[in-house]
Amino acid sequence: DNLFRARWDGAKWKVDAPPAGIPTTRPLRGVWSDGPNHAWAVGPNLGGSVFRYDGNGWSTVSVGVADNWQAVWGTGSDVWITGNANIVHCKAPTACATEASGGTGTLLSVWGTSNTNVFAVGGGGRITRYNGTTWSPMNSPTTRTLMRVAGSGPSDVWAVGDSVILRFDGAQWATVVDSLDDLRQHIGRGQVLQNGGPNNVGIWARSPNEMY
């Protein structure tokens, strides 16, 4: 909340000042970085907020369209930002453009393995995939809200959300059953509803056998 951004320097957290002249009464929902001189943060409200860190400070990025931005992910110079109605692809901080998302509905998370293999998930179980040229909808085994997507490789991608856990094996998405009934209860909407908002669910992968 309130444009809070902090960086870990190996020993401690440092809270960064927001860009000059930017109202701080707005939240941030997503952050991504691939090094000490390259980070992005996005959020909703007031037409959406997109910021970039260059090693010296944060600056506002104009992406050419207003939206409630929910998530950001990138690889190298390619960065994707997802929101309630749009996907924006930035090949540089001054070169951002919307891309047809292969459907409609809020996209709450984005993650990929390369700039030719990117996944985005969201409301109603929506899943869409980027192949380096276009986004295309994928068959989803759920209609529940998907909050986060992450994985360890092209054949090990996971999505979690409202009482559901999905896995993509490189060919298709499937609901993960096994002994996860208790876990599903813990990530159910009734368990983690906060301020009337969506589930606060996260996921991170280290390998096909190690997920958090």
DRENDO-1510 file (C-alpha; in Angstrom, 1 decimal, always signed):
<recs>
REC; n; res; u; v; w
REC; 1; ASP; +0.0; +0.0; +0.0 .
REC; 2; ASN; +0.9; +3.7; -0.4 .
REC; 3; LEU; +3.5; +2.9; -3.1 .
REC; 4; PHE; +5.7; +0.9; -0.7 .
REC; 5; ARG; +8.8; -0.4; -2.3 .
REC; 6; ALA; +11.7; -2.0; -0.5 .
REC; 7; ARG; +15.0; -3.5; -1.8 .
REC; 8; TRP; +17.1; -6.2; -0.1 .
REC; 9; ASP; +20.8; -5.4; -0.5 .
REC; 10; GLY; +22.2; -8.7; +1.0 .
REC; 11; ALA; +22.1; -7.4; +4.6 .
REC; 12; LYS; +19.1; -5.2; +5.1 .
REC; 13; TRP; +15.9; -3.8; +3.5 .
REC; 14; LYS; +15.9; -0.3; +2.2 .
REC; 15; VAL; +12.6; +1.6; +1.5 .
REC; 16; ASP; +12.8; +3.6; -1.7 .
REC; 17; ALA; +11.2; +7.0; -2.2 .
REC; 18; PRO; +8.5; +7.2; -4.8 .
REC; 19; PRO; +9.0; +9.3; -8.0 .
REC; 20; ALA; +8.5; +13.0; -7.3 .
REC; 21; GLY; +5.0; +14.3; -7.7 .
REC; 22; ILE; +3.3; +10.9; -7.6 .
REC; 23; PRO; +0.4; +10.6; -5.2 .
REC; 24; THR; +1.3; +7.9; -2.7 .
REC; 25; THR; -2.3; +6.9; -1.8 .
REC; 26; ARG; -2.3; +3.9; -4.2 .
REC; 27; PRO; -1.3; +0.3; -3.8 .
REC; 28; LEU; +1.2; -1.8; -5.8 .
REC; 29; ARG; +0.2; -5.4; -6.7 .
REC; 30; GLY; +3.2; -6.8; -8.7 .
REC; 31; VAL; +7.0; -6.6; -8.8 .
REC; 32; TRP; +9.7; -8.2; -10.9 .
REC; 33; SER; +13.5; -7.8; -11.1 .
REC; 34; ASP; +16.4; -9.5; -12.8 .
REC; 35; GLY; +19.2; -7.5; -11.2 .
REC; 36; PRO; +20.2; -4.6; -9.0 .
REC; 37; ASN; +19.7; -2.1; -11.8 .
REC; 38; HIS; +16.4; -3.3; -13.3 .
REC; 39; ALA; +13.1; -3.7; -11.6 .
REC; 40; TRP; +9.4; -3.0; -12.3 .
REC; 41; ALA; +6.4; -2.5; -10.0 .
REC; 42; VAL; +2.8; -2.1; -11.0 .
REC; 43; GLY; -0.6; -1.4; -9.4 .
REC; 44; PRO; -4.2; -0.4; -9.9 .
REC; 45; ASN; -6.1; +2.9; -9.2 .
REC; 46; LEU; -6.0; +6.3; -10.8 .
REC; 47; GLY; -5.6; +4.8; -14.2 .
REC; 48; GLY; -3.0; +2.3; -13.1 .
REC; 49; SER; +0.6; +2.7; -12.0 .
REC; 50; VAL; +3.8; +1.4; -13.7 .
REC; 51; PHE; +7.2; +2.2; -12.3 .
REC; 52; ARG; +10.8; +1.2; -13.2 .
REC; 53; TYR; +14.0; +1.1; -11.1 .
REC; 54; ASP; +17.3; +1.8; -12.9 .
REC; 55; GLY; +19.7; +1.4; -10.0 .
REC; 56; ASN; +19.4; +5.1; -9.0 .
REC; 57; GLY; +15.8; +5.5; -8.4 .
REC; 58; TRP; +12.2; +4.8; -9.5 .
REC; 59; SER; +10.5; +6.6; -12.4 .
REC; 60; THR; +7.0; +6.5; -13.9 .
REC; 61; VAL; +6.6; +4.5; -17.2 .
REC; 62; SER; +3.9; +5.5; -19.6 .
REC; 63; VAL; +2.4; +2.4; -21.2 .
REC; 64; GLY; -0.1; +4.2; -23.4 .
REC; 65; VAL; -3.3; +2.7; -21.8 .
REC; 66; ALA; -5.0; +3.0; -18.4 .
REC; 67; ASP; -5.9; -0.2; -16.5 .
REC; 68; ASN; -5.8; -1.7; -13.0 .
REC; 69; TRP; -2.4; -3.3; -13.4 .
REC; 70; GLN; -2.1; -6.6; -11.4 .
REC; 71; ALA; +1.2; -8.2; -12.3 .
REC; 72; VAL; +4.5; -7.8; -14.1 .
REC; 73; TRP; +7.1; -10.3; -15.4 .
REC; 74; GLY; +10.0; -10.1; -17.8 .
REC; 75; THR; +13.1; -11.6; -19.3 .
REC; 76; GLY; +15.9; -9.4; -20.5 .
REC; 77; SER; +14.6; -6.3; -22.2 .
REC; 78; ASP; +11.0; -7.8; -22.6 .
REC; 79; VAL; +8.5; -7.0; -19.9 .
REC; 80; TRP; +4.8; -7.9; -19.8 .
REC; 81; ILE; +2.2; -6.2; -17.6 .
REC; 82; THR; -1.3; -7.7; -17.1 .
REC; 83; GLY; -4.4; -5.9; -15.9 .
REC; 84; ASN; -8.2; -6.1; -15.8 .
REC; 85; ALA; -8.5; -5.6; -19.5 .
REC; 86; ASN; -5.1; -5.4; -21.2 .
REC; 87; ILE; -1.7; -7.0; -21.6 .
REC; 88; VAL; +1.1; -4.5; -22.3 .
REC; 89; HIS; +4.5; -5.6; -23.7 .
REC; 90; CYS; +7.4; -3.3; -23.1 .
REC; 91; LYS; +10.6; -3.9; -25.1 .
REC; 92; ALA; +12.1; -0.8; -23.5 .
REC; 93; PRO; +10.7; +1.7; -20.9 .
REC; 94; THR; +9.8; +4.0; -23.8 .
REC; 95; ALA; +8.6; +1.2; -26.2 .
REC; 96; CYS; +5.4; -0.2; -24.6 .
REC; 97; ALA; +2.4; -1.4; -26.6 .
REC; 98; THR; -0.8; -3.4; -25.9 .
REC; 99; GLU; -1.1; -6.9; -27.3 .
REC; 100; ALA; -4.3; -8.8; -28.0 .
REC; 101; SER; -4.7; -11.1; -25.1 .
REC; 102; GLY; -6.6; -14.0; -26.7 .
REC; 103; GLY; -9.8; -13.5; -24.8 .
REC; 104; THR; -11.4; -11.3; -22.2 .
REC; 105; GLY; -11.3; -11.2; -18.4 .
REC; 106; THR; -9.0; -10.0; -15.7 .
REC; 107; LEU; -5.4; -11.4; -15.8 .
REC; 108; LEU; -4.0; -11.4; -12.3 .
REC; 109; SER; -0.5; -13.0; -12.8 .
REC; 110; VAL; +2.0; -13.4; -15.6 .
REC; 111; TRP; +5.2; -15.6; -15.7 .
REC; 112; GLY; +7.2; -17.4; -18.4 .
REC; 113; THR; +10.3; -19.4; -19.2 .
REC; 114; SER; +11.5; -17.2; -22.1 .
REC; 115; ASN; +10.2; -14.4; -24.4 .
REC; 116; THR; +8.5; -17.0; -26.6 .
REC; 117; ASN; +6.8; -18.9; -23.8 .
REC; 118; VAL; +4.8; -16.7; -21.4 .
REC; 119; PHE; +1.7; -17.6; -19.4 .
REC; 120; ALA; -1.0; -15.3; -17.8 .
REC; 121; VAL; -3.9; -16.4; -15.6 .
REC; 122; GLY; -6.9; -14.8; -14.0 .
REC; 123; GLY; -10.6; -14.6; -13.4 .
REC; 124; GLY; -12.9; -17.5; -14.3 .
REC; 125; GLY; -10.0; -19.9; -14.6 .
REC; 126; ARG; -8.6; -18.0; -17.6 .
REC; 127; ILE; -5.2; -19.1; -19.0 .
REC; 128; THR; -3.6; -17.5; -22.0 .
REC; 129; ARG; -0.1; -18.2; -23.5 .
REC; 130; TYR; +2.3; -16.1; -25.6 .
REC; 131; ASN; +4.5; -17.8; -28.2 .
REC; 132; GLY; +6.7; -14.9; -29.2 .
REC; 133; THR; +4.2; -13.5; -31.6 .
REC; 134; THR; +0.6; -13.8; -30.3 .
REC; 135; TRP; -1.4; -14.7; -27.2 .
REC; 136; SER; -3.7; -17.7; -27.4 .
REC; 137; PRO; -6.3; -19.1; -24.9 .
REC; 138; MET; -5.5; -22.4; -23.3 .
REC; 139; ASN; -7.9; -25.1; -22.2 .
REC; 140; SER; -8.4; -24.6; -18.4 .
REC; 141; PRO; -9.8; -27.4; -16.2 .
REC; 142; THR; -11.4; -24.8; -13.8 .
REC; 143; THR; -13.6; -21.8; -13.7 .
REC; 144; ARG; -12.3; -20.6; -10.4 .
REC; 145; THR; -10.2; -17.5; -10.1 .
REC; 146; LEU; -6.5; -18.2; -10.7 .
REC; 147; MET; -4.3; -15.8; -8.7 .
REC; 148; ARG; -0.7; -16.8; -9.5 .
REC; 149; VAL; +1.3; -18.7; -12.0 .
REC; 150; ALA; +4.9; -19.8; -11.8 .
REC; 151; GLY; +7.1; -22.8; -12.6 .
REC; 152; SER; +10.5; -24.3; -13.0 .
REC; 153; GLY; +10.5; -24.9; -16.7 .
REC; 154; PRO; +8.3; -25.3; -19.9 .
REC; 155; SER; +7.0; -28.6; -18.7 .
REC; 156; ASP; +6.5; -27.7; -15.1 .
REC; 157; VAL; +4.1; -24.7; -14.7 .
REC; 158; TRP; +1.7; -24.2; -11.8 .
REC; 159; ALA; -1.3; -22.0; -11.2 .
REC; 160; VAL; -3.0; -21.5; -7.9 .
REC; 161; GLY; -6.2; -19.7; -6.9 .
REC; 162; ASP; -9.5; -19.9; -5.2 .
REC; 163; SER; -9.4; -23.5; -3.8 .
REC; 164; VAL; -7.7; -24.8; -6.9 .
REC; 165; ILE; -4.2; -26.0; -7.9 .
REC; 166; LEU; -3.3; -26.6; -11.5 .
REC; 167; ARG; -0.2; -28.0; -13.2 .
REC; 168; PHE; +0.9; -27.8; -16.9 .
REC; 169; ASP; +3.1; -30.6; -18.0 .
REC; 170; GLY; +4.1; -29.2; -21.4 .
REC; 171; ALA; +1.0; -30.6; -23.1 .
REC; 172; GLN; -2.1; -29.8; -21.0 .
REC; 173; TRP; -3.3; -28.3; -17.8 .
REC; 174; ALA; -4.8; -30.6; -15.1 .
REC; 175; THR; -6.1; -30.2; -11.6 .
REC; 176; VAL; -3.6; -31.5; -9.1 .
REC; 177; VAL; -5.5; -34.0; -6.9 .
REC; 178; ASP; -3.3; -36.2; -4.7 .
REC; 179; SER; -3.3; -35.4; -1.0 .
REC; 180; LEU; -4.2; -31.7; -1.4 .
REC; 181; ASP; -7.7; -31.5; +0.1 .
REC; 182; ASP; -6.4; -29.8; +3.3 .
REC; 183; LEU; -4.3; -27.4; +1.2 .
REC; 184; ARG; -7.3; -26.5; -0.9 .
REC; 185; GLN; -9.2; -25.6; +2.2 .
REC; 186; HIS; -6.4; -23.2; +3.3 .
REC; 187; ILE; -6.4; -21.4; +0.0 .
REC; 188; GLY; -10.2; -21.2; -0.3 .
REC; 189; ARG; -11.8; -17.9; -0.8 .
REC; 190; GLY; -13.5; -18.0; +2.6 .
REC; 191; GLN; -10.2; -18.6; +4.3 .
REC; 192; VAL; -8.1; -15.8; +2.9 .
REC; 193; LEU; -10.6; -13.1; +1.9 .
REC; 194; GLN; -9.2; -9.7; +2.8 .
REC; 195; ASN; -10.9; -6.3; +2.7 .
REC; 196; GLY; -13.4; -7.8; +0.2 .
REC; 197; GLY; -10.6; -8.4; -2.2 .
REC; 198; PRO; -9.4; -11.6; -3.9 .
REC; 199; ASN; -7.3; -14.4; -2.4 .
REC; 200; ASN; -3.8; -13.5; -1.3 .
REC; 201; VAL; -2.1; -16.5; -2.8 .
REC; 202; GLY; +1.5; -16.9; -4.0 .
REC; 203; ILE; +3.6; -19.6; -5.6 .
REC; 204; TRP; +7.3; -20.1; -6.4 .
REC; 205; ALA; +9.1; -23.0; -8.0 .
REC; 206; ARG; +12.7; -24.2; -7.7 .
REC; 207; SER; +12.3; -27.6; -9.4 .
REC; 208; PRO; +9.5; -30.0; -10.4 .
REC; 209; ASN; +10.0; -31.5; -6.9 .
REC; 210; GLU; +10.2; -28.3; -4.9 .
REC; 211; MET; +7.3; -25.8; -4.9 .
REC; 212; TYR; +6.4; -23.2; -2.3 .
</recs>
